[in-house]
Amino acid sequence: MTEFQRCLTRVLVSEGGYSNHRLDPGKETNRGITQQVYNAYRQRLGLPMVSVRGISSSEVDAIHRENYWKPANFDLLPAGVSYVVFDGAVNSEVAQPVKMAPARARRHC
């Protein structure tokens, strides 16, 4: 199992399944993917827009890898640090948790 797979498994436990809470800034969300992010992903692939409620496991993997993991080079962070920073990226945006990562860990990026 890769570090990405280990981290994604842990993140998905905390993200949970489908939700559409009125106070959640992401609004309609499933497995850490907002409807807006899902629409952008499907549009890039030329696919029709559908509800994030039906997102497949392969789409969840691809979106988390392409939108959050790869842009911040999390493969270069030590295990453990990569999970914490990746979890933050999924919950906010990639740049924010990377800024907060310890300088020592960022030197590996």
Secondary structure by P-SEA (a helix, b strand, c coil): ccaaaaaaaaaaaaacccccccccccccccccccaaaaaaaaaaacccccccccccaaaaaaaaaaccccccccccccaaaaaaaaaaaaaccaaaaaaaccccccccc
